[in-house]
């Protein structure tokens, strides 16, 4: 996966993922190679937040995300 800020290629499971609900459907999850890069994006996009790889993967597969607080249904 290319880093959203630098274009550096990285393994998807090693990336820091950001979920941005205000982005287009195909751009809701954005990978970064560093936590600093992800945090810089979040700072500029108020509704965005850093998420784990598992959450990003489940959302991409169309599975329901965990409820608030991290509890699964």
PDB file of N, CA, C and O in Angstrom, chain B, residues numbered from 101:
ATOM      1  N   UNK B 101       0.847  -1.170   0.000  1.00  0.00           N
ATOM      2  CA  UNK B 101       0.000   0.000   0.000  1.00  0.00           C
ATOM      3  C   UNK B 101       0.896   1.237   0.000  1.00  0.00           C
ATOM      4  O   UNK B 101       1.861   1.294   0.761  1.00  0.00           O
ATOM      5  N   UNK B 102       0.595   2.221  -0.835  1.00  0.00           N
ATOM      6  CA  UNK B 102       1.383   3.454  -0.779  1.00  0.00           C
ATOM      7  C   UNK B 102       0.907   4.363   0.351  1.00  0.00           C
ATOM      8  O   UNK B 102      -0.292   4.515   0.581  1.00  0.00           O
ATOM      9  N   UNK B 103       1.859   4.959   1.044  1.00  0.00           N
ATOM     10  CA  UNK B 103       1.556   5.934   2.091  1.00  0.00           C
ATOM     11  C   UNK B 103       0.824   7.113   1.467  1.00  0.00           C
ATOM     12  O   UNK B 103       1.215   7.598   0.406  1.00  0.00           O
ATOM     13  N   UNK B 104      -0.233   7.574   2.119  1.00  0.00           N
ATOM     14  CA  UNK B 104      -1.042   8.667   1.580  1.00  0.00           C
ATOM     15  C   UNK B 104      -0.277   9.988   1.502  1.00  0.00           C
ATOM     16  O   UNK B 104      -0.588  10.831   0.661  1.00  0.00           O
ATOM     17  N   UNK B 105       0.704  10.175   2.355  1.00  0.00           N
ATOM     18  CA  UNK B 105       1.441  11.439   2.362  1.00  0.00           C
ATOM     19  C   UNK B 105       2.705  11.401   1.502  1.00  0.00           C
ATOM     20  O   UNK B 105       3.022  12.372   0.814  1.00  0.00           O
ATOM     21  N   UNK B 106       3.429  10.268   1.545  1.00  0.00           N
ATOM     22  CA  UNK B 106       4.728  10.232   0.876  1.00  0.00           C
ATOM     23  C   UNK B 106       4.774   9.344  -0.363  1.00  0.00           C
ATOM     24  O   UNK B 106       5.672   9.490  -1.193  1.00  0.00           O
ATOM     25  N   UNK B 107       3.819   8.430  -0.496  1.00  0.00           N
ATOM     26  CA  UNK B 107       3.814   7.501  -1.614  1.00  0.00           C
ATOM     27  C   UNK B 107       4.699   6.285  -1.396  1.00  0.00           C
ATOM     28  O   UNK B 107       4.764   5.404  -2.254  1.00  0.00           O
ATOM     29  N   UNK B 108       5.386   6.227  -0.250  1.00  0.00           N
ATOM     30  CA  UNK B 108       6.233   5.094   0.080  1.00  0.00           C
ATOM     31  C   UNK B 108       5.374   3.839   0.205  1.00  0.00           C
ATOM     32  O   UNK B 108       4.323   3.863   0.844  1.00  0.00           O
ATOM     33  N   UNK B 109       5.821   2.748  -0.404  1.00  0.00           N
ATOM     34  CA  UNK B 109       5.055   1.495  -0.325  1.00  0.00           C
ATOM     35  C   UNK B 109       5.366   0.771   0.976  1.00  0.00           C
ATOM     36  O   UNK B 109       6.508   0.744   1.435  1.00  0.00           O
ATOM     37  N   UNK B 110       4.320   0.180   1.562  1.00  0.00           N
ATOM     38  CA  UNK B 110       4.432  -0.479   2.846  1.00  0.00           C
ATOM     39  C   UNK B 110       3.408  -1.591   2.882  1.00  0.00           C
ATOM     40  O   UNK B 110       2.418  -1.543   2.152  1.00  0.00           O
ATOM     41  N   UNK B 111       3.627  -2.594   3.717  1.00  0.00           N
ATOM     42  CA  UNK B 111       2.649  -3.654   3.880  1.00  0.00           C
ATOM     43  C   UNK B 111       1.412  -3.106   4.582  1.00  0.00           C
ATOM     44  O   UNK B 111       1.523  -2.341   5.540  1.00  0.00           O
ATOM     45  N   UNK B 112       0.240  -3.498   4.105  1.00  0.00           N
ATOM     46  CA  UNK B 112      -1.020  -2.972   4.640  1.00  0.00           C
ATOM     47  C   UNK B 112      -1.157  -3.223   6.140  1.00  0.00           C
ATOM     48  O   UNK B 112      -1.632  -2.357   6.875  1.00  0.00           O
ATOM     49  N   UNK B 113      -0.745  -4.394   6.590  1.00  0.00           N
ATOM     50  CA  UNK B 113      -0.904  -4.712   8.015  1.00  0.00           C
ATOM     51  C   UNK B 113       0.103  -3.990   8.900  1.00  0.00           C
ATOM     52  O   UNK B 113      -0.016  -4.026  10.125  1.00  0.00           O
ATOM     53  N   UNK B 114       1.086  -3.341   8.302  1.00  0.00           N
ATOM     54  CA  UNK B 114       2.074  -2.566   9.062  1.00  0.00           C
ATOM     55  C   UNK B 114       1.788  -1.068   9.003  1.00  0.00           C
ATOM     56  O   UNK B 114       2.438  -0.284   9.695  1.00  0.00           O
ATOM     57  N   UNK B 115       0.831  -0.673   8.191  1.00  0.00           N
ATOM     58  CA  UNK B 115       0.487   0.743   8.040  1.00  0.00           C
ATOM     59  C   UNK B 115      -0.336   1.234   9.226  1.00  0.00           C
ATOM     60  O   UNK B 115      -0.955   0.444   9.938  1.00  0.00           O
ATOM     61  N   UNK B 116      -0.332   2.540   9.424  1.00  0.00           N
ATOM     62  CA  UNK B 116      -1.204   3.190  10.396  1.00  0.00           C
ATOM     63  C   UNK B 116      -2.407   3.681   9.593  1.00  0.00           C
ATOM     64  O   UNK B 116      -2.245   4.469   8.661  1.00  0.00           O
ATOM     65  N   UNK B 117      -3.588   3.234   9.936  1.00  0.00           N
ATOM     66  CA  UNK B 117      -4.796   3.520   9.153  1.00  0.00           C
ATOM     67  C   UNK B 117      -5.604   4.639   9.771  1.00  0.00           C
ATOM     68  O   UNK B 117      -5.716   4.748  10.992  1.00  0.00           O
ATOM     69  N   UNK B 118      -6.167   5.472   8.905  1.00  0.00           N
ATOM     70  CA  UNK B 118      -7.051   6.560   9.334  1.00  0.00           C
ATOM     71  C   UNK B 118      -8.398   6.356   8.658  1.00  0.00           C
ATOM     72  O   UNK B 118      -8.473   6.110   7.454  1.00  0.00           O
ATOM     73  N   UNK B 119      -9.459   6.461   9.446  1.00  0.00           N
ATOM     74  CA  UNK B 119     -10.822   6.410   8.916  1.00  0.00           C
ATOM     75  C   UNK B 119     -11.347   7.838   8.884  1.00  0.00           C
ATOM     76  O   UNK B 119     -11.344   8.532   9.901  1.00  0.00           O
ATOM     77  N   UNK B 120     -11.797   8.271   7.712  1.00  0.00           N
ATOM     78  CA  UNK B 120     -12.341   9.619   7.551  1.00  0.00           C
ATOM     79  C   UNK B 120     -13.756   9.500   6.992  1.00  0.00           C
ATOM     80  O   UNK B 120     -13.922   9.337   5.783  1.00  0.00           O
ATOM     81  N   UNK B 121     -14.782   9.577   7.846  1.00  0.00           N
ATOM     82  CA  UNK B 121     -16.160   9.413   7.390  1.00  0.00           C
ATOM     83  C   UNK B 121     -16.622  10.505   6.428  1.00  0.00           C
ATOM     84  O   UNK B 121     -17.630  10.330   5.744  1.00  0.00           O
ATOM     85  N   UNK B 122     -15.915  11.608   6.364  1.00  0.00           N
ATOM     86  CA  UNK B 122     -16.311  12.685   5.457  1.00  0.00           C
ATOM     87  C   UNK B 122     -15.723  12.501   4.052  1.00  0.00           C
ATOM     88  O   UNK B 122     -16.074  13.246   3.137  1.00  0.00           O
ATOM     89  N   UNK B 123     -14.838  11.523   3.874  1.00  0.00           N
ATOM     90  CA  UNK B 123     -14.227  11.260   2.558  1.00  0.00           C
ATOM     91  C   UNK B 123     -15.177  10.438   1.685  1.00  0.00           C
ATOM     92  O   UNK B 123     -16.143   9.854   2.174  1.00  0.00           O
ATOM     93  N   UNK B 124     -14.882  10.405   0.384  1.00  0.00           N
ATOM     94  CA  UNK B 124     -15.654   9.561  -0.532  1.00  0.00           C
ATOM     95  C   UNK B 124     -15.560   8.115  -0.072  1.00  0.00           C
ATOM     96  O   UNK B 124     -14.611   7.736   0.614  1.00  0.00           O
ATOM     97  N   UNK B 125     -16.556   7.300  -0.454  1.00  0.00           N
ATOM     98  CA  UNK B 125     -16.606   5.905  -0.022  1.00  0.00           C
ATOM     99  C   UNK B 125     -15.309   5.152  -0.275  1.00  0.00           C
ATOM    100  O   UNK B 125     -14.867   4.391   0.586  1.00  0.00           O
ATOM    101  N   UNK B 126     -14.690   5.343  -1.428  1.00  0.00           N
ATOM    102  CA  UNK B 126     -13.471   4.601  -1.755  1.00  0.00           C
ATOM    103  C   UNK B 126     -12.207   5.208  -1.151  1.00  0.00           C
ATOM    104  O   UNK B 126     -11.102   4.724  -1.396  1.00  0.00           O
ATOM    105  N   UNK B 127     -12.374   6.268  -0.362  1.00  0.00           N
ATOM    106  CA  UNK B 127     -11.225   6.916   0.281  1.00  0.00           C
ATOM    107  C   UNK B 127     -11.406   7.057   1.787  1.00  0.00           C
ATOM    108  O   UNK B 127     -10.686   7.822   2.429  1.00  0.00           O
ATOM    109  N   UNK B 128     -12.361   6.327   2.356  1.00  0.00           N
ATOM    110  CA  UNK B 128     -12.646   6.438   3.797  1.00  0.00           C
ATOM    111  C   UNK B 128     -11.503   5.953   4.668  1.00  0.00           C
ATOM    112  O   UNK B 128     -11.304   6.465   5.770  1.00  0.00           O
ATOM    113  N   UNK B 129     -10.746   4.969   4.188  1.00  0.00           N
ATOM    114  CA  UNK B 129      -9.614   4.434   4.941  1.00  0.00           C
ATOM    115  C   UNK B 129      -8.334   4.775   4.189  1.00  0.00           C
ATOM    116  O   UNK B 129      -8.183   4.445   3.013  1.00  0.00           O
ATOM    117  N   UNK B 130      -7.410   5.444   4.892  1.00  0.00           N
ATOM    118  CA  UNK B 130      -6.185   5.926   4.272  1.00  0.00           C
ATOM    119  C   UNK B 130      -4.984   5.386   5.050  1.00  0.00           C
ATOM    120  O   UNK B 130      -4.935   5.529   6.271  1.00  0.00           O
ATOM    121  N   UNK B 131      -4.004   4.764   4.362  1.00  0.00           N
ATOM    122  CA  UNK B 131      -2.826   4.219   5.055  1.00  0.00           C
ATOM    123  C   UNK B 131      -1.674   5.218   5.142  1.00  0.00           C
ATOM    124  O   UNK B 131      -1.461   6.026   4.238  1.00  0.00           O
ATOM    125  N   UNK B 132      -0.947   5.145   6.236  1.00  0.00           N
ATOM    126  CA  UNK B 132       0.253   5.951   6.446  1.00  0.00           C
ATOM    127  C   UNK B 132       1.356   5.041   6.973  1.00  0.00           C
ATOM    128  O   UNK B 132       1.075   4.080   7.689  1.00  0.00           O
ATOM    129  N   UNK B 133       2.601   5.332   6.629  1.00  0.00           N
ATOM    130  CA  UNK B 133       3.713   4.516   7.113  1.00  0.00           C
ATOM    131  C   UNK B 133       4.134   4.901   8.522  1.00  0.00           C
ATOM    132  O   UNK B 133       4.808   4.127   9.202  1.00  0.00           O
ATOM    133  N   UNK B 134       3.742   6.099   8.970  1.00  0.00           N
ATOM    134  CA  UNK B 134       4.101   6.533  10.325  1.00  0.00           C
ATOM    135  C   UNK B 134       2.883   7.062  11.072  1.00  0.00           C
ATOM    136  O   UNK B 134       1.936   7.569  10.472  1.00  0.00           O
ATOM    137  N   UNK B 135       2.930   6.932  12.384  1.00  0.00           N
ATOM    138  CA  UNK B 135       1.860   7.488  13.214  1.00  0.00           C
ATOM    139  C   UNK B 135       1.841   9.016  13.089  1.00  0.00           C
ATOM    140  O   UNK B 135       0.772   9.626  13.117  1.00  0.00           O
ATOM    141  N   UNK B 136       3.026   9.640  12.949  1.00  0.00           N
ATOM    142  CA  UNK B 136       3.082  11.101  12.786  1.00  0.00           C
ATOM    143  C   UNK B 136       2.335  11.539  11.527  1.00  0.00           C
ATOM    144  O   UNK B 136       1.610  12.534  11.550  1.00  0.00           O
ATOM    145  N   UNK B 137       2.507  10.807  10.438  1.00  0.00           N
ATOM    146  CA  UNK B 137       1.790  11.128   9.206  1.00  0.00           C
ATOM    147  C   UNK B 137       0.291  10.994   9.379  1.00  0.00           C
ATOM    148  O   UNK B 137      -0.475  11.835   8.908  1.00  0.00           O
ATOM    149  N   UNK B 138      -0.125   9.933  10.057  1.00  0.00           N
ATOM    150  CA  UNK B 138      -1.553   9.726  10.309  1.00  0.00           C
ATOM    151  C   UNK B 138      -2.112  10.838  11.194  1.00  0.00           C
ATOM    152  O   UNK B 138      -3.198  11.355  10.930  1.00  0.00           O
ATOM    153  N   UNK B 139      -1.381  11.205  12.235  1.00  0.00           N
ATOM    154  CA  UNK B 139      -1.836  12.258  13.147  1.00  0.00           C
ATOM    155  C   UNK B 139      -1.921  13.619  12.445  1.00  0.00           C
ATOM    156  O   UNK B 139      -2.814  14.414  12.737  1.00  0.00           O
ATOM    157  N   UNK B 140      -0.998  13.881  11.527  1.00  0.00           N
ATOM    158  CA  UNK B 140      -1.044  15.138  10.770  1.00  0.00           C
ATOM    159  C   UNK B 140      -2.316  15.190   9.922  1.00  0.00           C
ATOM    160  O   UNK B 140      -2.950  16.240   9.813  1.00  0.00           O
ATOM    161  N   UNK B 141      -2.687  14.053   9.322  1.00  0.00           N
ATOM    162  CA  UNK B 141      -3.926  13.986   8.531  1.00  0.00           C
ATOM    163  C   UNK B 141      -5.136  14.224   9.437  1.00  0.00           C
ATOM    164  O   UNK B 141      -6.029  15.002   9.100  1.00  0.00           O
ATOM    165  N   UNK B 142      -5.156  13.552  10.580  1.00  0.00           N
ATOM    166  CA  UNK B 142      -6.273  13.687  11.522  1.00  0.00           C
ATOM    167  C   UNK B 142      -6.410  15.144  11.987  1.00  0.00           C
ATOM    168  O   UNK B 142      -7.520  15.654  12.138  1.00  0.00           O
ATOM    169  N   UNK B 143      -5.290  15.790  12.205  1.00  0.00           N
ATOM    170  CA  UNK B 143      -5.313  17.194  12.644  1.00  0.00           C
ATOM    171  C   UNK B 143      -5.992  18.090  11.613  1.00  0.00           C
ATOM    172  O   UNK B 143      -6.665  19.057  11.972  1.00  0.00           O
ATOM    173  N   UNK B 144      -5.816  17.769  10.333  1.00  0.00           N
ATOM    174  CA  UNK B 144      -6.391  18.567   9.252  1.00  0.00           C
ATOM    175  C   UNK B 144      -7.809  18.131   8.870  1.00  0.00           C
ATOM    176  O   UNK B 144      -8.491  18.841   8.131  1.00  0.00           O
ATOM    177  N   UNK B 145      -8.253  16.995   9.354  1.00  0.00           N
ATOM    178  CA  UNK B 145      -9.578  16.445   9.032  1.00  0.00           C
ATOM    179  C   UNK B 145     -10.282  16.095  10.343  1.00  0.00           C
ATOM    180  O   UNK B 145     -10.124  14.983  10.847  1.00  0.00           O
ATOM    181  N   UNK B 146     -11.051  17.024  10.899  1.00  0.00           N
ATOM    182  CA  UNK B 146     -11.616  16.888  12.235  1.00  0.00           C
ATOM    183  C   UNK B 146     -12.439  15.619  12.503  1.00  0.00           C
ATOM    184  O   UNK B 146     -12.499  15.164  13.645  1.00  0.00           O
ATOM    185  N   UNK B 147     -13.063  15.052  11.490  1.00  0.00           N
ATOM    186  CA  UNK B 147     -13.882  13.854  11.719  1.00  0.00           C
ATOM    187  C   UNK B 147     -13.075  12.565  11.597  1.00  0.00           C
ATOM    188  O   UNK B 147     -13.583  11.488  11.907  1.00  0.00           O
ATOM    189  N   UNK B 148     -11.840  12.662  11.154  1.00  0.00           N
ATOM    190  CA  UNK B 148     -10.993  11.486  10.956  1.00  0.00           C
ATOM    191  C   UNK B 148     -10.423  11.008  12.285  1.00  0.00           C
ATOM    192  O   UNK B 148     -10.279  11.777  13.235  1.00  0.00           O
ATOM    193  N   UNK B 149     -10.096   9.691  12.326  1.00  0.00           N
ATOM    194  CA  UNK B 149      -9.452   9.133  13.516  1.00  0.00           C
ATOM    195  C   UNK B 149      -8.592   7.953  13.108  1.00  0.00           C
ATOM    196  O   UNK B 149      -8.863   7.288  12.108  1.00  0.00           O
ATOM    197  N   UNK B 150      -7.554   7.699  13.890  1.00  0.00           N
ATOM    198  CA  UNK B 150      -6.679   6.554  13.659  1.00  0.00           C
ATOM    199  C   UNK B 150      -7.431   5.301  14.089  1.00  0.00           C
ATOM    200  O   UNK B 150      -8.049   5.269  15.154  1.00  0.00           O
ATOM    201  N   UNK B 151      -7.372   4.261  13.245  1.00  0.00           N
ATOM    202  CA  UNK B 151      -8.015   2.984  13.551  1.00  0.00           C
ATOM    203  C   UNK B 151      -7.005   1.856  13.349  1.00  0.00           C
ATOM    204  O   UNK B 151      -5.974   2.035  12.700  1.00  0.00           O
ATOM    205  N   UNK B 152      -7.312   0.724  13.899  1.00  0.00           N
ATOM    206  CA  UNK B 152      -6.459  -0.444  13.730  1.00  0.00           C
ATOM    207  C   UNK B 152      -6.658  -1.092  12.371  1.00  0.00           C
ATOM    208  O   UNK B 152      -7.668  -0.879  11.701  1.00  0.00           O
ATOM    209  N   UNK B 153      -5.676  -1.886  11.983  1.00  0.00           N
ATOM    210  CA  UNK B 153      -5.742  -2.602  10.715  1.00  0.00           C
ATOM    211  C   UNK B 153      -6.964  -3.512  10.672  1.00  0.00           C
ATOM    212  O   UNK B 153      -7.628  -3.600   9.639  1.00  0.00           O
ATOM    213  N   UNK B 154      -7.271  -4.189  11.772  1.00  0.00           N
ATOM    214  CA  UNK B 154      -8.415  -5.106  11.805  1.00  0.00           C
ATOM    215  C   UNK B 154      -9.721  -4.381  11.502  1.00  0.00           C
ATOM    216  O   UNK B 154     -10.557  -4.898  10.760  1.00  0.00           O
ATOM    217  N   UNK B 155      -9.907  -3.193  12.066  1.00  0.00           N
ATOM    218  CA  UNK B 155     -11.132  -2.425  11.785  1.00  0.00           C
ATOM    219  C   UNK B 155     -11.194  -2.017  10.319  1.00  0.00           C
ATOM    220  O   UNK B 155     -12.248  -2.115   9.690  1.00  0.00           O
ATOM    221  N   UNK B 156     -10.080  -1.565   9.779  1.00  0.00           N
ATOM    222  CA  UNK B 156     -10.048  -1.164   8.368  1.00  0.00           C
ATOM    223  C   UNK B 156     -10.341  -2.360   7.461  1.00  0.00           C
ATOM    224  O   UNK B 156     -11.074  -2.230   6.481  1.00  0.00           O
ATOM    225  N   UNK B 157      -9.778  -3.513   7.782  1.00  0.00           N
ATOM    226  CA  UNK B 157      -9.982  -4.719   6.993  1.00  0.00           C
ATOM    227  C   UNK B 157     -11.441  -5.175   7.045  1.00  0.00           C
ATOM    228  O   UNK B 157     -12.023  -5.523   6.017  1.00  0.00           O
ATOM    229  N   UNK B 158     -12.021  -5.173   8.228  1.00  0.00           N
ATOM    230  CA  UNK B 158     -13.429  -5.571   8.371  1.00  0.00           C
ATOM    231  C   UNK B 158     -14.348  -4.631   7.608  1.00  0.00           C
ATOM    232  O   UNK B 158     -15.293  -5.077   6.958  1.00  0.00           O
ATOM    233  N   UNK B 159     -14.080  -3.348   7.681  1.00  0.00           N
ATOM    234  CA  UNK B 159     -14.911  -2.376   6.967  1.00  0.00           C
ATOM    235  C   UNK B 159     -14.785  -2.570   5.455  1.00  0.00           C
ATOM    236  O   UNK B 159     -15.773  -2.452   4.730  1.00  0.00           O
ATOM    237  N   UNK B 160     -13.590  -2.864   4.985  1.00  0.00           N
ATOM    238  CA  UNK B 160     -13.387  -3.086   3.554  1.00  0.00           C
ATOM    239  C   UNK B 160     -14.112  -4.345   3.087  1.00  0.00           C
ATOM    240  O   UNK B 160     -14.540  -4.437   1.937  1.00  0.00           O
ATOM    241  N   UNK B 161     -14.243  -5.312   3.994  1.00  0.00           N
ATOM    242  CA  UNK B 161     -14.934  -6.563   3.669  1.00  0.00           C
ATOM    243  C   UNK B 161     -16.447  -6.429   3.832  1.00  0.00           C
ATOM    244  O   UNK B 161     -17.195  -7.351   3.506  1.00  0.00           O
ATOM    245  N   UNK B 162     -16.891  -5.287   4.334  1.00  0.00           N
ATOM    246  CA  UNK B 162     -18.319  -5.051   4.491  1.00  0.00           C
ATOM    247  C   UNK B 162     -18.894  -5.579   5.790  1.00  0.00           C
ATOM    248  O   UNK B 162     -20.114  -5.651   5.940  1.00  0.00           O
ATOM    249  N   UNK B 163     -18.042  -5.949   6.729  1.00  0.00           N
ATOM    250  CA  UNK B 163     -18.522  -6.423   8.016  1.00  0.00           C
ATOM    251  C   UNK B 163     -18.848  -5.235   8.900  1.00  0.00           C
ATOM    252  O   UNK B 163     -18.227  -4.180   8.770  1.00  0.00           O
ATOM    253  N   UNK B 164     -19.824  -5.390   9.808  1.00  0.00           N
ATOM    254  CA  UNK B 164     -20.150  -4.289  10.706  1.00  0.00           C
ATOM    255  C   UNK B 164     -18.973  -3.996  11.640  1.00  0.00           C
ATOM    256  O   UNK B 164     -18.296  -4.908  12.115  1.00  0.00           O
ATOM    257  N   UNK B 165     -18.751  -2.717  11.889  1.00  0.00           N
ATOM    258  CA  UNK B 165     -17.654  -2.336  12.784  1.00  0.00           C
ATOM    259  C   UNK B 165     -18.072  -2.535  14.241  1.00  0.00           C
ATOM    260  O   UNK B 165     -19.260  -2.657  14.543  1.00  0.00           O
ATOM    261  N   UNK B 166     -17.112  -2.567  15.116  1.00  0.00           N
ATOM    262  CA  UNK B 166     -17.391  -2.736  16.546  1.00  0.00           C
ATOM    263  C   UNK B 166     -18.167  -1.537  17.073  1.00  0.00           C
ATOM    264  O   UNK B 166     -18.000  -0.417  16.592  1.00  0.00           O
ATOM    265  N   UNK B 167     -19.003  -1.779  18.052  1.00  0.00           N
ATOM    266  CA  UNK B 167     -19.780  -0.702  18.674  1.00  0.00           C
ATOM    267  C   UNK B 167     -18.837   0.198  19.450  1.00  0.00           C
ATOM    268  O   UNK B 167     -17.699  -0.177  19.730  1.00  0.00           O
ATOM    269  N   UNK B 168     -19.316   1.393  19.797  1.00  0.00           N
ATOM    270  CA  UNK B 168     -18.501   2.342  20.562  1.00  0.00           C
ATOM    271  C   UNK B 168     -17.960   1.666  21.808  1.00  0.00           C
ATOM    272  O   UNK B 168     -18.661   0.893  22.462  1.00  0.00           O
ATOM    273  N   UNK B 169     -16.732   1.954  22.126  1.00  0.00           N
ATOM    274  CA  UNK B 169     -16.111   1.350  23.289  1.00  0.00           C
ATOM    275  C   UNK B 169     -15.374   0.064  22.960  1.00  0.00           C
ATOM    276  O   UNK B 169     -14.776  -0.555  23.840  1.00  0.00           O
ATOM    277  N   UNK B 170     -15.416  -0.345  21.685  1.00  0.00           N
ATOM    278  CA  UNK B 170     -14.672  -1.506  21.265  1.00  0.00           C
ATOM    279  C   UNK B 170     -15.386  -2.836  21.445  1.00  0.00           C
ATOM    280  O   UNK B 170     -14.818  -3.881  21.129  1.00  0.00           O
ATOM    281  N   UNK B 171     -16.610  -2.824  21.941  1.00  0.00           N
ATOM    282  CA  UNK B 171     -17.350  -4.077  22.144  1.00  0.00           C
ATOM    283  C   UNK B 171     -17.892  -4.580  20.819  1.00  0.00           C
ATOM    284  O   UNK B 171     -18.354  -3.797  19.988  1.00  0.00           O
ATOM    285  N   UNK B 172     -17.833  -5.871  20.628  1.00  0.00           N
ATOM    286  CA  UNK B 172     -18.404  -6.475  19.424  1.00  0.00           C
ATOM    287  C   UNK B 172     -19.825  -6.916  19.707  1.00  0.00           C
ATOM    288  O   UNK B 172     -20.195  -7.186  20.850  1.00  0.00           O
ATOM    289  N   UNK B 173     -20.599  -6.983  18.668  1.00  0.00           N
ATOM    290  CA  UNK B 173     -21.983  -7.446  18.835  1.00  0.00           C
ATOM    291  C   UNK B 173     -22.078  -8.899  18.538  1.00  0.00           C
ATOM    292  O   UNK B 173     -23.162  -9.477  18.622  1.00  0.00           O
TER     293      UNK B 173
END
